[in-house]
Amino acid sequence: MTSTKEKFSFLQAGASQVDITPKAGIQLSGGVGRRPAKIVKDPLYAKALVLECNGQKLCFVALDITIIAREHTSAIRQAAAEKFGFKEDAVMVHALQIHSAPSIGHFMLSEYFDIPEGFDWLRGGDKRYDSFAVERTIEAIKLANDSLQPVQVGVASGIEGRLAFNRRAIMRNGSVGMPWPWDFRSKPLGPTGIRYMEGPIDPELGVMSFQTDSLSIPAMLVNYTCHPVAVFGKDPFGHIVSADWPGALANQLKKAYGKESVPLILNGACGNINPWNPFEPGNQNGMDHEYMGQVLAEMTERVVEKMTFSNKAVLDYKVRHIKIPLREMPVEELENAQKVLEKNPEPIWTDDKKTRFDVTWFRKAARIWDIHLMRQRQPEFDYEIQVFRIGDTAFIGLPGEPFVEGGLRIKMSSPTYPTYIVHCVNHYLGYVPTREAFERGGHEVLFSKLVPEALDMIVDTTGNLLKEIFEK
């Protein structure tokens, strides 16, 4: 679907943020187990940026949550269309994948998998949070839309390669392992079986800044690629609410540019990227979200200082849906999963209060059988690729957690620069690994629902979309 004809005109922008911090007891996502919110380390926000030029409008939404399910994205986009005059395809809803926050909707197990009564949190979400967060998100769009003002726009990138690390370690026996922070606690020399890391990172820090005639900066978009698991890494079964490094980065930028400034942080293709240095004893920096925020904020400020600004920009957008097959689980794994579930239809609990369960039950049985049930009912997944154009800059919205290799391929083949990738956009479907990763296995492959060629399909389709929108 294509937007209206592009034209040059003066640009307007409006931004806002609305608190979506959960109440006590709301399930936190991003880990396996019962994690009711108990302590708020820092608040969570729904942030919106509205851009308008010659009647064309775009809307970015950035949410300090783990994921958002399709049904809730649809509700947000429909409200934006009905109340504020947006085209639904011109609204990009991005979940930052923060592991110390709730989700909007479930994602661990689908509605097809039977869950014991009273244990709906096993699906990864909490229905008590959904309507609250959706309503607050719509309010953020309203406030942003109401605050439109003339601006100039500048865009530039920096490089920060000290904070993010490929998390897929190739071990001596050829298998893949993830270097968890607690490996250093249990092994004084760390995970000595690592031979090398499987793939690259994406060190680009992209910044698009909006400036008024009075030189204030009411809003900016900052794009970086790394799982927000710094707080989570300290205690994966904890109950702390935090916006992790994206929240710390936004806070530092508000200090630099004023409390009225609204920085929207956009996370890149970080499916296999963590802040945990696999070769640093204790991973101290990789578990300090404030440190990460400070370093990224300092780089952002340096980038902004070198920007040139213009009050003219082309706004455009395109969306394309492709059908990607769900992967067929091996017969042996299905048979084993069925046997386990027949013997243990409920989770195998590891504590008397039934707040934690045997991960093997989930990985070897529930997860496999759930993908099988999903494939029986709908063998193909409707995958939406979204492209926003602002001047010569492209923002690519991709659902799920694509591997960084896919994001880099899109950037390298793009007909325009800069091109920024935004993951976990509009709906969720798990990890999207490379073909080679499927051959090795590992955590991400275990939780992948799509066929091994899915990432190639996404990259190729995105490339075609970029050519259509930038080579007119």
JOSUL-V116429 format. One record per pair of residues at least 24 apart in sequence whose C-alpha atoms are under 6 Angstrom apart, sorted by the first residue. I is the first residue (numbers start at 0). J is the second residue. D is the distance in Angstrom with one decimal. If there is no record, write none. Layout:
BEGIN
I,J,D ; I,J,D
END
This chain:
BEGIN
0,317,5.7 ; 0,318,5.5 ; 1,317,5.1 ; 2,316,5.8 ; 7,313,5.7 ; 8,52,6.0 ; 8,53,5.8 ; 8,311,5.5 ; 9,310,5.5 ; 9,311,5.0 ; 10,52,4.9 ; 10,149,5.9 ; 10,150,5.9 ; 10,310,5.7 ; 10,311,5.8 ; 11,50,5.8 ; 11,51,5.2 ; 11,147,5.7 ; 11,148,5.0 ; 11,149,4.3 ; 11,150,5.4 ; 12,49,5.6 ; 12,50,4.6 ; 12,147,4.9 ; 12,148,5.6 ; 13,48,5.8 ; 13,49,5.2 ; 13,143,4.6 ; 13,144,5.9 ; 13,146,4.8 ; 13,147,4.1 ; 14,47,5.5 ; 14,48,4.4 ; 14,143,4.2 ; 15,46,5.7 ; 15,47,5.5 ; 15,139,5.7 ; 15,142,5.9 ; 15,143,4.9 ; 16,45,5.6 ; 16,46,4.3 ; 16,139,5.7 ; 17,44,5.4 ; 17,45,5.3 ; 17,139,5.6 ; 18,43,5.9 ; 18,44,4.5 ; 19,43,5.4 ; 19,44,5.1 ; 19,132,5.8 ; 26,125,5.7 ; 27,100,5.1 ; 27,101,4.3 ; 28,98,6.0 ; 28,100,6.0 ; 28,101,5.0 ; 28,102,5.9 ; 28,123,5.7 ; 29,98,4.2 ; 32,354,5.8 ; 32,355,4.6 ; 33,354,4.7 ; 34,238,5.5 ; 35,238,5.9 ; 36,238,4.9 ; 37,238,5.4 ; 38,239,4.8 ; 38,240,6.0 ; 39,239,5.8 ; 39,240,4.6 ; 40,240,5.7 ; 40,241,5.3 ; 41,241,5.0 ; 43,242,5.7 ; 45,136,5.4 ; 47,139,5.7 ; 47,140,5.4 ; 49,143,5.9 ; 49,144,5.8 ; 57,89,5.1 ; 58,90,4.7 ; 59,91,5.1 ; 60,91,6.0 ; 60,92,4.8 ; 60,93,5.8 ; 61,93,4.9 ; 62,94,4.9 ; 63,95,5.7 ; 63,242,5.8 ; 64,94,5.7 ; 64,95,6.0 ; 64,96,5.9 ; 64,97,5.3 ; 64,100,5.1 ; 64,101,5.5 ; 64,102,5.4 ; 65,96,3.9 ; 65,97,4.6 ; 65,98,5.8 ; 65,101,6.0 ; 65,102,4.9 ; 66,94,5.2 ; 66,96,5.7 ; 66,102,5.0 ; 67,103,4.7 ; 67,104,5.9 ; 67,426,5.8 ; 68,104,5.1 ; 68,426,4.8 ; 68,427,5.8 ; 69,426,4.4 ; 72,425,5.6 ; 92,424,5.5 ; 92,425,5.1 ; 93,423,5.9 ; 93,424,4.4 ; 94,423,5.5 ; 95,266,5.9 ; 97,227,5.0 ; 98,228,5.8 ; 98,231,6.0 ; 99,231,5.9 ; 99,240,5.2 ; 99,241,5.4 ; 100,240,5.7 ; 103,129,5.1 ; 112,369,5.8 ; 150,209,5.9 ; 150,210,5.3 ; 150,211,4.7 ; 151,209,5.6 ; 151,210,5.1 ; 151,308,5.6 ; 151,309,4.8 ; 151,310,4.0 ; 152,208,5.7 ; 152,209,4.7 ; 152,308,5.1 ; 152,309,5.4 ; 153,207,5.7 ; 153,208,5.3 ; 153,306,5.7 ; 153,307,5.6 ; 153,308,4.4 ; 154,206,5.6 ; 154,207,4.3 ; 155,206,5.6 ; 156,204,5.4 ; 156,205,4.4 ; 156,206,5.9 ; 157,203,5.9 ; 157,204,5.0 ; 158,202,5.4 ; 158,203,4.8 ; 158,204,5.7 ; 159,202,5.2 ; 160,202,4.8 ; 162,274,5.6 ; 163,225,5.8 ; 163,273,5.7 ; 163,274,4.6 ; 164,272,5.5 ; 164,273,5.4 ; 164,274,5.9 ; 165,200,5.8 ; 165,271,5.9 ; 165,272,4.7 ; 166,271,5.6 ; 166,272,5.5 ; 166,273,5.8 ; 167,196,5.8 ; 167,197,5.6 ; 168,193,6.0 ; 168,195,6.0 ; 168,196,4.5 ; 168,197,5.9 ; 169,193,5.8 ; 169,194,5.8 ; 169,195,5.5 ; 169,196,5.8 ; 170,194,5.5 ; 175,441,5.3 ; 178,277,5.5 ; 183,280,5.9 ; 183,281,5.6 ; 217,260,4.3 ; 218,260,5.4 ; 218,261,4.7 ; 218,262,5.4 ; 219,262,4.8 ; 220,263,5.0 ; 220,264,6.0 ; 221,264,4.9 ; 221,265,5.9 ; 222,265,4.7 ; 222,266,5.8 ; 223,266,5.4 ; 223,267,5.7 ; 224,266,5.3 ; 224,267,4.2 ; 224,269,5.4 ; 225,269,5.1 ; 225,272,5.3 ; 225,273,5.5 ; 226,269,5.8 ; 226,272,6.0 ; 226,273,5.0 ; 229,285,5.8 ; 229,286,4.1 ; 229,287,5.8 ; 229,288,5.4 ; 230,286,6.0 ; 243,288,5.4 ; 244,288,4.4 ; 244,291,5.8 ; 244,292,5.2 ; 247,289,5.4 ; 247,292,4.6 ; 248,292,3.8 ; 248,296,5.7 ; 266,421,5.5 ; 267,420,5.0 ; 267,421,4.6 ; 267,422,5.4 ; 268,401,5.3 ; 268,402,5.8 ; 268,403,4.9 ; 268,406,5.6 ; 268,422,5.4 ; 269,403,5.6 ; 270,400,4.6 ; 270,401,5.2 ; 270,402,4.6 ; 271,402,5.5 ; 312,390,4.6 ; 313,389,5.6 ; 313,390,4.6 ; 314,388,5.5 ; 314,389,5.0 ; 315,388,5.0 ; 316,386,5.5 ; 316,387,4.5 ; 316,388,5.8 ; 317,385,5.9 ; 317,386,5.2 ; 318,384,5.6 ; 318,385,4.5 ; 319,383,5.8 ; 319,384,5.3 ; 320,382,5.4 ; 320,383,4.5 ; 321,381,6.0 ; 321,382,5.3 ; 322,379,5.6 ; 322,380,5.5 ; 322,381,5.0 ; 323,379,5.2 ; 323,380,5.1 ; 324,378,5.8 ; 324,379,4.1 ; 325,374,5.9 ; 325,378,5.6 ; 325,379,5.6 ; 325,448,5.7 ; 325,449,4.4 ; 325,450,5.7 ; 326,448,6.0 ; 326,449,5.0 ; 326,450,4.4 ; 336,364,4.0 ; 392,417,5.2 ; 392,418,5.9 ; 393,418,4.6 ; 394,419,4.9 ; 394,420,5.9 ; 395,420,4.8 ; 395,421,5.7 ; 396,421,4.9 ; 396,424,5.5 ; 397,422,4.9 ; 397,424,5.4 ; 398,422,5.8 ; 398,423,4.5 ; 398,424,4.6 ; 398,426,5.5 ; 398,427,5.5 ; 399,423,4.6 ; 399,427,4.6 ; 399,428,5.1 ; 399,429,5.2 ; 399,430,6.0 ; 400,430,4.5 ; 400,431,5.7 ; 401,430,5.9 ; 401,431,4.4 ; 402,432,5.3 ; 409,458,6.0
END
